[in-house]
Amino acid sequence: MEIVLKYFSDFTEKQLGQFKLLGPLYKEWNEKINVISRKDIDGLYEKHVLHSLSIAAAFDFPDGVEIMDLGTGGGFPGIPLAIFFPKVKFHLVDSIAKKLKVVQAVVDATGIKNVTIQHTRAEDIKDRKPALPGGGFDFVVSRAVAPLKDLWKWSRPLLKQKGQDSSDPPGLICLKGGNLAAEILESNTRPRVLEISEIFQEEFFKEKYLLYIAR
């Protein structure tokens, strides 16, 4: 938890309590359902929570915006972001039901109220298209789920044409690592690329990137 407080300090008591609960909750659940690599569980706050919060360091989401976490897995980056932005709505989606069981348990135990969960694949979501009443998301976030080409193909139909009063228009925000040149070229997109090592100094964040593609 200290590593999160190294970079972020403006939390309410409720937020601090929620972040502190993540460690023991994930440790307990990971012994039943393996959603986090066994070797990574002790580094949860650096490798999962802080990594997820790199999005919060780069984007200031206005209250009321709606964000989908595509392929949330064990709840990253969605759960840390939902704690960080309690007035933003997060919709966590994954195709693997047992992982969502853990996500739901963590959401319930921490008292997070701004999260909904759906067991589906992003390409099968039909009821949240922008053309439908109340449809569309302001942003889609994702962490190392699939190639950028696929993430953009699945995300774009679910993004609103125009967002709320924000400096950033609706788009895809994803966390990726390694050499991305070929992947970006293949995606036929022009993402804004931010090196996470410019935000967080730890060795883990070298060659980790945040990519943003506007709608």
N, C-alpha and C positions, 0 to 999 in steps of 0.2 A: 504493500500500500504506500510505503514511503516514496517509492519511485514515481507514483502518480502525483503526490504532493510536491515533489521536486519541481514539477512543471505547471501544476494547476493548484490554486489555493482558495479560490473564491467559491467555496461550496457551503451549502446550508448544512445544518446538523443532520437533516434527513438524508441528504445526498452522501455525506460522509459515512453514515451508518449503512446505507445501501452498498456503497463501494466496499466497505469493510466486510460485509457479509459474503461477497462474491468468492473470496478465497476458500473459506470453509465449505460453502455450498458446492462449489465445483469439485473440490477434493472428495467430498462425500459421494456426490453423484457419479464422478468419474470412475469410482470403484465398482459401480453397478453397470453403468453404460459408458463405454469409452468414447467420449466426444472430444477429448483433448489428449494429445500424445502424452504417454506416461512420463517421458523425460521432460516434458514442458510444464507439467502441472505445478511444479515448484516455482516456475518462472511465470506464473499466470499473469501477475500484474504488469510485468514488462512486455512479455511476448503476445499477450492477448488484450488486456485492458488498455495499456498505454498505446499499443499499436493501433487499436480501434480509435482511441482519442486523438490520433494524429489528424483525423478528419475534423474534430472539434477545434483543433489548433489552426486549421486552414480555412474553415467555413463557419460563419456565424448564422445559423438558421433562425429566421424569424419565428415567433410564436405562431402556432397553428399550421405550419407547413406539414405536408404528409410525405413520409419517406418509406420506401420499401427496402428491406434488407434481403437481397436475392441470394439464396443459398446460405442462410444464416448459420447452419451447422449447430454448434452449441450456443449460439446467440451472439456471435461476433461478426461485425462491429455493432450490431443493433442494441444489445443490452447496455454496454457502457455509454453509448450515445444517448439512449433513452434516459439514463440517470442524469447525464450531463445537461440534456435539454428536456426538462420535465414538461414543457408546454408545446413540444413538437410531437406529432403522432407517428409512431413507428409500426410498420406492418412487417413482421418477420416470416419469411417464406422458406420452406425447405421440402424436398421430396422424400426425406427419410424421417418417418414418424417417431422412431425411438429417440432421435436427437431433439425433436420438438417436445418430447416428454420432459427432458431435462430443462429445456428453455422455459416451459410452462411452470415447472417446479421452482426455478430460480426467480421468475417473475412474481409468482405467488408469495414466495418466502421473503422477498425484498420489498414487497408492496408497491411495485412499479405499476402505475395506472395508465400509462400512455403507450402501451404495447398491445397489438393484436397479433395473433399467430394463425398461419394457414398452412395446412399440409397439402402441397401441390408443387408443380413445376411452374416456373415463371411463364413459360410459353403456353401453359394451359389456363392462365388467368384470363377470363373473359368478362368478368363483372366489374373490372376496374379500368376499362378503356376510357380515355379522356372524353370521348363523345357521349358517354353515358352520364346521367345525373349523379353528381358527387364522385365521378370517376377520375382516374389519373393521379399520378404522384408528382410532387415537385422535384424529388430526387430519388434515384435508386442508388443504394450503396452495396458494395460487395467486397469480399476479401478472398482473393486467390481461388475462386471457384471454377473458372473456366477461361478459355482464351478470350481476349478482349473482343474479338470479332463476334463471338457468341453472346457475350454479355451485352454488347450494344444491340445486337439483333433482338434479344429478349426484352431489353429495357425500353428501347425507343418507342414501341407502340403503347407503353403504359405511362409515358411522361406527358404532363400537361404541355399545351402549346405555350402558355405564358404563366409565369410564376407569380408569387406575391411580391411585395415590395422588398426585393433582395437584389444585391449587386450581382448575384449569380443567377442566370436563367436556369430553368429546369434542365437536368442532365444526369449523367451517370458518374458516380464517384467510386473508384475502386482502388484497393490496396494490392500492390503486386511487388514482386522482387526479381532480381537478376537482370540479365540483358534483355530489354524489351523491344529492341529495334525491329526485329523481324515480326514480332507479334503486332506491333503498332502498324507496320507497313501492311500486313495481311488484313488488318481490320478496316483499312481504307478510311480511317478517322484521323483527326488532328487533335489529340488530347493535350490539355495543359498538364505538364509533368512537374511534380514537386518532389525533391529528394527529402525523405523523412529525416535523414541524418542532419539536415539543416535545422530541424526543429528539436530533435532529441539526440543527445550526444553519445548514447550507449552504442557499443560495438554492434549489437544486434541489428541496429537500424541502418547499417551500411548496406548499400545496394537494395534498399527498400524504397518504394516509390508510391506516391499518391497520384492517380490519373483522374482527370476531369474532362468529360466530353459534354459540351452543351448541346441541347436539343436542336 
